[in-house]
Amino acid sequence: MFTGIISDIGTLRTVTPRNDVRRLTIATAYDTAGIDLGASIACSGVCLTVVATQPDAFEVEAAPETLAVTTAAAWQEGRTLNLERALKIGDELGGHIVQGHVDGIALVVEREDLGETTRFTFEAPASLAPFIAIKGSIALDGTSLTVNEVEGNRFTCLLIPHTLAHTTWGDVRAGDRVNIEVDMMARYAARLAEFR
């Protein structure tokens, strides 16, 4: 489990294909001596398992399902990634409950720099649109954001300067694609409604 509060920006150092899996080495400011093998780290919203560590980096593997559903298939060396360590019991839940189980890919339709804030307009896959609601929470590239407006399968989020400065969002432009994870509560509510 995660909260969508980004705690480091990592840099993808190497991408090594191994049959149908890609092994990724990600440089980080985390103290890697404190990262156990098997630990989960959300990498731009994708929950990945640590399989090795180096003094200033950790290694994870992206399986075929991850490569098919997320933006990870397009990640190349030098790319920056939003990082978040897994939630510990007693940690502050500053964002919302995020599983790191990406539902799909959203398109950045527009970026509007409004002075202090920046408004992004996204287009979600039609199958995910019913789970996106005004004032609801959504995880985009691992970042917990609040939905401001919704029209069809398009929605907007307003980002503050802190978020732009401490995540990869400062570099995001129209035409980019981001990982989207809808709110877990919305997903379960919709499923329960099917059985009424």
C-alpha positions as CSV (number, residue, x, y, z in Angstrom):
1,M,0.0,0.0,0.0
2,F,1.1,3.6,-0.7
3,T,-0.4,7.0,-0.2
4,G,0.5,8.8,-3.4
5,I,2.9,11.2,-1.6
6,I,6.1,11.1,-3.7
7,S,9.3,11.0,-1.5
8,D,12.0,10.9,-4.2
9,I,12.6,11.4,-7.9
10,G,14.6,8.4,-9.2
11,T,16.5,8.2,-12.5
12,L,16.4,5.1,-14.6
13,R,20.0,4.1,-15.0
14,T,19.7,0.9,-17.0
15,V,17.1,-1.2,-18.8
16,T,18.0,-4.8,-19.3
17,P,15.7,-7.1,-21.2
18,R,15.6,-10.7,-20.0
19,N,13.3,-12.8,-22.1
20,D,9.8,-11.3,-21.5
21,V,10.9,-9.3,-18.4
22,R,12.8,-6.0,-18.1
23,R,15.2,-5.5,-15.3
24,L,15.4,-1.8,-14.3
25,T,18.1,-0.2,-12.2
26,I,16.9,3.0,-10.6
27,A,19.2,5.6,-9.0
28,T,17.8,7.0,-5.8
29,A,18.5,9.2,-2.8
30,Y,16.9,6.6,-0.6
31,D,19.3,4.8,1.9
32,T,19.4,1.6,0.0
33,A,20.9,-0.2,3.0
34,G,17.5,0.1,4.5
35,I,15.7,-1.4,1.5
36,D,15.0,-5.2,2.0
37,L,15.0,-7.5,-1.0
38,G,11.4,-8.2,-1.8
39,A,10.3,-4.7,-0.7
40,S,7.7,-2.9,-2.8
41,I,8.5,0.5,-4.2
42,A,6.0,2.5,-6.4
43,C,7.8,3.7,-9.5
44,S,5.7,6.4,-11.2
45,G,2.7,4.6,-9.7
46,V,3.7,1.0,-10.6
47,C,4.3,-1.3,-7.6
48,L,7.6,-3.1,-8.3
49,T,9.5,-5.6,-6.2
50,V,13.1,-4.9,-5.3
51,V,15.4,-7.8,-6.4
52,A,18.8,-6.2,-5.7
53,T,20.3,-3.0,-4.3
54,Q,23.4,-1.0,-4.9
55,P,24.8,1.8,-2.7
56,D,22.8,4.5,-4.6
57,A,20.3,2.4,-6.6
58,F,17.8,-0.5,-6.5
59,E,16.8,-3.0,-9.1
60,V,13.3,-4.2,-10.0
61,E,11.8,-6.3,-12.7
62,A,8.8,-5.4,-14.8
63,A,6.8,-8.5,-15.9
64,P,4.8,-8.8,-19.2
65,E,1.5,-7.7,-17.5
66,T,3.2,-4.5,-16.2
67,L,4.7,-3.8,-19.5
68,A,1.3,-4.3,-21.2
69,V,-0.8,-2.1,-18.9
70,T,1.5,0.7,-17.8
71,T,3.9,3.2,-19.4
72,A,6.9,1.1,-18.2
73,A,7.2,-0.5,-21.7
74,A,8.3,3.0,-23.0
75,W,10.7,3.8,-20.1
76,Q,14.2,4.4,-21.4
77,E,17.5,5.1,-19.6
78,G,17.7,8.6,-18.2
79,R,14.0,8.9,-17.5
80,T,13.0,10.3,-14.2
81,L,10.4,8.4,-12.0
82,N,8.3,9.3,-9.1
83,L,9.2,7.1,-6.2
84,E,7.4,6.1,-3.0
85,R,8.3,3.5,-0.4
86,A,5.5,1.2,0.9
87,L,3.4,2.5,3.7
88,K,4.3,1.3,7.2
89,I,1.7,0.9,10.0
90,G,1.6,4.2,11.9
91,D,2.7,6.3,8.9
92,E,0.8,9.4,8.1
93,L,-1.8,8.9,5.3
94,G,-1.2,12.2,3.6
95,G,-2.8,11.3,0.2
96,H,-5.2,8.5,-0.3
97,I,-4.9,4.7,-0.3
98,V,-3.0,3.7,-3.5
99,Q,-2.2,0.1,-4.3
100,G,0.3,0.6,-7.1
101,H,-1.9,-1.6,-9.3
102,V,-2.1,0.6,-12.4
103,D,-5.5,0.4,-14.2
104,G,-4.3,1.9,-17.5
105,I,-2.7,4.9,-19.2
106,A,-4.2,8.4,-19.5
107,L,-3.2,10.9,-22.1
108,V,-2.2,14.5,-21.1
109,V,-4.5,16.6,-23.3
110,E,-3.5,20.0,-22.1
111,R,-1.2,21.8,-19.7
112,E,-2.1,25.3,-18.6
113,D,0.4,27.3,-16.4
114,L,-1.8,29.7,-14.5
115,G,0.9,31.5,-12.5
116,E,1.3,29.7,-9.1
117,T,-0.7,26.7,-10.2
118,T,-0.8,24.4,-13.2
119,R,-4.0,22.8,-14.6
120,F,-3.6,19.5,-16.5
121,T,-6.4,18.0,-18.6
122,F,-6.4,14.3,-19.0
123,E,-8.2,11.8,-21.2
124,A,-8.8,8.4,-19.5
125,P,-9.7,5.2,-21.1
126,A,-13.4,4.9,-21.5
127,S,-13.6,1.9,-19.3
128,L,-12.1,3.9,-16.4
129,A,-14.2,7.1,-16.8
130,P,-17.1,5.9,-14.5
131,F,-14.6,5.7,-11.6
132,I,-13.5,9.3,-11.9
133,A,-15.6,11.9,-9.9
134,I,-15.3,15.6,-9.1
135,K,-13.5,16.1,-5.8
136,G,-12.5,12.4,-5.8
137,S,-9.0,11.1,-5.5
138,I,-6.9,9.7,-8.3
139,A,-3.3,8.5,-8.6
140,L,-1.5,9.7,-11.7
141,D,2.1,8.5,-12.2
142,G,1.9,7.6,-8.5
143,T,0.9,11.0,-7.3
144,S,-2.3,11.4,-5.2
145,L,-4.3,14.2,-6.9
146,T,-7.8,15.6,-6.5
147,V,-10.1,15.7,-9.5
148,N,-11.4,19.2,-10.2
149,E,-13.6,18.8,-13.3
150,V,-15.0,15.9,-15.2
151,E,-16.6,15.8,-18.7
152,G,-17.0,12.4,-20.3
153,N,-13.7,10.6,-20.1
154,R,-11.8,13.9,-19.7
155,F,-10.9,15.4,-16.3
156,T,-8.7,18.1,-14.8
157,C,-6.3,18.3,-11.8
158,L,-4.8,21.4,-10.4
159,L,-1.2,21.1,-9.2
160,I,0.5,23.4,-6.7
161,P,4.1,24.6,-7.0
162,H,5.3,22.1,-4.4
163,T,4.0,19.2,-6.3
164,L,5.6,20.4,-9.6
165,A,8.9,20.9,-7.9
166,H,9.1,17.7,-5.9
167,T,7.8,15.2,-8.5
168,T,8.3,14.6,-12.3
169,W,5.2,16.7,-13.0
170,G,7.3,19.8,-13.7
171,D,8.4,18.2,-17.0
172,V,5.0,16.8,-18.1
173,R,3.6,18.2,-21.3
174,A,0.6,17.8,-23.5
175,G,0.9,14.5,-25.5
176,D,2.6,12.7,-22.6
177,R,1.1,9.5,-21.2
178,V,0.8,8.8,-17.5
179,N,-0.1,5.8,-15.4
180,I,-3.6,6.0,-13.9
181,E,-5.0,4.2,-10.9
182,V,-8.6,4.9,-9.9
183,D,-9.6,5.2,-6.3
184,M,-10.0,1.8,-4.7
185,M,-13.3,2.7,-3.0
186,A,-14.8,3.8,-6.3
187,R,-13.8,0.4,-7.8
188,Y,-15.4,-1.6,-5.0
189,A,-18.6,0.6,-4.9
190,A,-19.1,0.0,-8.7
191,R,-18.6,-3.8,-8.2
192,L,-21.1,-3.9,-5.4
193,A,-23.6,-2.0,-7.5
194,E,-23.4,-4.8,-10.1
195,F,-24.9,-7.2,-7.6
196,R,-27.9,-5.1,-6.5
